[in-house]
Amino acid sequence: MEDNKFFKLVWRFNGLVISVVGILAIGVLLFAMYQILKDVTRERNTHNIVNIEDGDQVKETWRLGHITHLSGHKTLMIPLDSDQSFNREYFSKSSSSTRNYLFINTETDSSKWLFDHTNYLVEHADQLRIGDYSSKKPVLAILYTLVKLDSNGDSHLTTSDLTTIAISKPNGSGYREVLTDIEQVIGSTLLSETELFIIYQLNGKSFSSTINLTNFELGRTKELPKISL
C-alpha cells in the first residue's frame, strides 16, 4: 500500500516536471519566433547605396551634412546627403548617401555646387594636404571617388559598381575626372605639394599613377607586377 502511494507521488512529480519543461520549451519557441519576426520586419539602414529603379515606392529626402572648414582657405565644404526610404512587403529600408558638395567662401559669401545635378554617388571626398588627418597644412586639392553609372545592372549605385576618380581645387573649382572605370582604389599618398601617387585596380590588373596637382593631369602610369604562386 505504501509502495503504491510512493509510486503515485513519483508519477505526479514526473508529470509536473514534464509539464514545466514543456511550458518552458513553448516559451522559448515563442520568444525565438518573436525575435525572428522582429528582425524580418524591422527597418534596415544602409549607407552609400542610391536606388535608381523606376517606381513611386521610393521616397527621397535631402539635407546638408557636417560643415568642414578647409585648412588654409576661407572655404567651407558641406555635403548634400540624400535619404531614400522604401517599403517592401515585410520590411522597410532606408539608405543614406552623399550626392553633391556645396562650397562657400566665407570672405565673399559666394557659393557654388560641385555638380549642377545629384546623379552621382560620392563615396569619398578626401582633402589632400601634407601630413596626417590632424595636419594644419593648407589643403592642396580634393580627391573624389564617385560612382556615376550602374555598371553591374542591379538598379543601384553602390561601391560594387565601377568607380571614377576626380579632383578639384579646394574651393570646388577646376573639377576634372582623371581615372574612369576603376574596379577598386587601393590607396593614395602625396609625394609632394604638386604630385599625388595613387594605386588602383583596372580590368583585373593593378596600376600606379601620379596626378599633377597643378593642372590635374595624369602623369606616369605603371602596371604593378603580379606575384608568382
Secondary structure per residue as TSV (DSSP state, phi and psi in degrees):
chain	resnum	aa	ss	phi	psi
A	1	M	-	360.0	-46.9
A	2	E	H	-62.5	-35.5
A	3	D	H	-63.0	-41.3
A	4	N	H	-62.6	-41.7
A	5	K	H	-62.7	-40.3
A	6	F	H	-62.7	-45.4
A	7	F	H	-66.3	-34.8
A	8	K	H	-64.0	-40.6
A	9	L	H	-64.4	-40.4
A	10	V	H	-63.4	-43.6
A	11	W	H	-63.6	-41.4
A	12	R	H	-64.2	-41.5
A	13	F	H	-62.9	-44.9
A	14	N	H	-62.1	-40.3
A	15	G	H	-63.9	-40.1
A	16	L	H	-64.2	-43.5
A	17	V	H	-60.7	-45.5
A	18	I	H	-61.8	-40.4
A	19	S	H	-64.0	-44.8
A	20	V	H	-62.5	-45.0
A	21	V	H	-60.5	-41.5
A	22	G	H	-63.1	-42.6
A	23	I	H	-63.6	-43.3
A	24	L	H	-61.8	-41.4
A	25	A	H	-62.9	-41.5
A	26	I	H	-65.2	-40.3
A	27	G	H	-61.6	-44.5
A	28	V	H	-62.7	-41.8
A	29	L	H	-63.2	-44.3
A	30	L	H	-64.1	-39.7
A	31	F	H	-64.8	-42.2
A	32	A	H	-63.4	-41.1
A	33	M	H	-64.5	-37.8
A	34	Y	H	-63.5	-44.6
A	35	Q	H	-64.1	-40.9
A	36	I	H	-63.8	-45.1
A	37	L	H	-63.8	-40.6
A	38	K	H	-65.2	-38.3
A	39	D	H	-68.7	-38.0
A	40	V	H	-69.5	-37.2
A	41	T	H	-96.3	-2.1
A	42	R	S	-71.8	160.9
A	43	E	-	-75.4	133.7
A	44	R	E	-109.7	125.0
A	45	N	E	-104.2	134.2
A	46	T	E	-131.9	171.2
A	47	H	E	-136.8	147.3
A	48	N	S	59.3	45.4
A	49	I	-	-134.1	123.1
A	50	V	E	-113.9	117.6
A	51	N	E	-83.3	121.3
A	52	I	-	-116.4	10.9
A	53	E	-	-72.4	148.3
A	54	D	-	-72.8	147.9
A	55	G	S	143.5	157.4
A	56	D	S	-92.4	0.5
A	57	Q	S	-77.8	-12.4
A	58	V	E	-93.9	125.1
A	59	K	E	-109.1	133.1
A	60	E	E	-125.7	129.8
A	61	T	E	-120.7	155.9
A	62	W	E	-125.6	147.6
A	63	R	E	-156.1	152.0
A	64	L	E	-83.1	139.1
A	65	G	-	-93.7	-155.1
A	66	H	-	-69.1	133.5
A	67	I	-	-79.0	131.6
A	68	T	E	-118.5	127.6
A	69	H	E	-91.7	125.0
A	70	L	-	-81.9	118.2
A	71	S	T	-58.1	131.7
A	72	G	T	85.3	3.6
A	73	H	S	-138.8	153.0
A	74	K	S	-90.9	55.8
A	75	T	E	-131.7	135.9
A	76	L	E	-108.0	139.3
A	77	M	E	-119.8	121.9
A	78	I	E	-128.5	123.4
A	79	P	E	-76.4	146.1
A	80	L	E	-101.0	114.0
A	81	D	E	-105.8	143.7
A	82	S	E	-111.6	147.7
A	83	D	E	-125.3	111.9
A	84	Q	E	-101.9	130.7
A	85	S	E	-128.6	139.4
A	86	F	E	-151.7	150.5
A	87	N	E	-102.8	142.0
A	88	R	-	-113.4	179.5
A	89	E	S	-61.3	-37.3
A	90	Y	S	-117.5	-6.9
A	91	F	-	-155.3	161.0
A	92	S	E	-109.6	152.1
A	93	K	E	-134.6	142.8
A	94	S	E	-132.6	136.8
A	95	S	E	-135.2	129.4
A	96	S	E	-109.8	146.5
A	97	S	E	-160.8	155.2
A	98	T	E	-92.7	131.5
A	99	R	E	-119.8	-12.8
A	100	N	E	-167.8	172.8
A	101	Y	E	-135.5	138.8
A	102	L	E	-106.1	131.6
A	103	F	E	-112.9	128.7
A	104	I	E	-123.1	127.5
A	105	N	E	-87.6	114.3
A	106	T	T	-75.2	-11.9
A	107	E	T	-88.2	-40.4
A	108	T	T	-104.6	-8.8
A	109	D	-	65.4	12.9
A	110	S	-	-79.4	155.3
A	111	S	E	-145.8	154.8
A	112	K	E	-154.1	150.4
A	113	W	E	-91.7	148.2
A	114	L	S	-64.7	-45.3
A	115	F	S	-116.7	158.1
A	116	D	S	-97.0	22.4
A	117	H	S	-154.5	179.8
A	118	T	-	-128.3	38.8
A	119	N	-	-84.5	-14.6
A	120	Y	S	-103.6	159.4
A	121	L	E	-101.1	121.6
A	122	V	E	-96.3	104.2
A	123	E	E	-69.8	-48.4
A	124	H	E	-143.0	150.6
A	125	A	E	-137.5	100.8
A	126	D	E	-101.4	129.2
A	127	Q	E	-80.3	122.4
A	128	L	E	-93.1	119.6
A	129	R	-	-156.8	155.3
A	130	I	S	-67.8	133.4
A	131	G	S	104.4	-174.7
A	132	D	S	-88.2	-168.5
A	133	Y	T	-64.0	-21.6
A	134	S	T	-94.4	4.4
A	135	S	-	-63.0	143.8
A	136	K	-	-99.3	6.6
A	137	K	S	-63.8	152.3
A	138	P	-	-62.4	143.0
A	139	V	-	-69.5	129.0
A	140	L	-	-89.8	-35.7
A	141	A	E	-168.8	173.2
A	142	I	E	-123.2	126.8
A	143	L	E	-102.3	126.5
A	144	Y	E	-111.2	140.3
A	145	T	E	-112.9	116.0
A	146	L	E	-121.5	151.3
A	147	V	E	-115.0	116.4
A	148	K	-	-102.0	-29.8
A	149	L	S	-133.3	151.4
A	150	D	-	-80.9	81.9
A	151	S	T	-73.1	-22.6
A	152	N	T	-100.4	2.2
A	153	G	S	69.8	28.9
A	154	D	S	-100.8	12.6
A	155	S	S	66.1	24.1
A	156	H	E	-139.3	149.5
A	157	L	E	-98.5	115.9
A	158	T	-	-140.6	177.9
A	159	T	T	-69.1	-8.7
A	160	S	T	-81.8	-13.1
A	161	D	S	-84.1	165.3
A	162	L	-	-66.4	148.4
A	163	T	E	-112.7	149.4
A	164	T	E	-114.1	134.8
A	165	I	E	-103.8	124.5
A	166	A	E	-131.4	167.6
A	167	I	E	-147.4	150.7
A	168	S	E	-146.2	168.5
A	169	K	-	-71.5	164.4
A	170	P	T	-59.1	-23.5
A	171	N	T	-92.5	8.2
A	172	G	S	89.5	-5.7
A	173	S	-	-86.0	168.5
A	174	G	S	70.0	20.9
A	175	Y	-	-54.3	132.7
A	176	R	E	-149.2	135.6
A	177	E	E	-90.5	125.1
A	178	V	E	-109.4	-25.3
A	179	L	E	-139.7	136.0
A	180	T	E	-128.1	160.9
A	181	D	E	56.8	38.5
A	182	I	E	-81.3	134.4
A	183	E	S	-80.0	-36.7
A	184	Q	E	-161.5	138.1
A	185	V	E	-94.7	118.6
A	186	I	E	-77.9	-42.1
A	187	G	E	167.0	171.5
A	188	S	E	-148.7	158.8
A	189	T	E	-152.6	147.9
A	190	L	E	-80.7	127.4
A	191	L	E	-86.2	-30.9
A	192	S	E	-163.6	-174.2
A	193	E	T	-72.7	-9.2
A	194	T	T	-121.2	4.2
A	195	E	E	-146.0	130.8
A	196	L	E	-112.2	138.1
A	197	F	E	-109.9	127.8
A	198	I	E	-132.6	141.1
A	199	I	E	-118.8	135.4
A	200	Y	E	-153.9	169.9
A	201	Q	E	-113.2	134.7
A	202	L	E	-144.4	126.0
A	203	N	T	53.7	40.1
A	204	G	T	76.8	6.4
A	205	K	E	-120.7	157.3
A	206	S	E	-102.6	136.4
A	207	F	E	-133.2	158.6
A	208	S	E	-124.3	143.9
A	209	S	E	-142.3	159.7
A	210	T	E	-111.9	148.3
A	211	I	E	-123.7	125.6
A	212	N	E	-76.5	121.1
A	213	L	T	-83.5	-0.1
A	214	T	T	-88.9	-45.7
A	215	N	T	-117.4	1.0
A	216	F	-	61.8	30.4
A	217	E	-	-95.6	148.3
A	218	L	E	-75.4	130.1
A	219	G	E	-98.0	-137.2
A	220	R	E	-67.0	136.9
A	221	T	E	-126.0	137.1
A	222	K	E	-142.1	136.7
A	223	E	E	-78.6	133.4
A	224	L	-	-80.5	146.2
A	225	P	-	-69.1	146.6
A	226	K	-	-86.7	149.9
A	227	I	-	-84.5	141.3
A	228	S	-	-86.0	123.1
A	229	L	-	-100.0	360.0
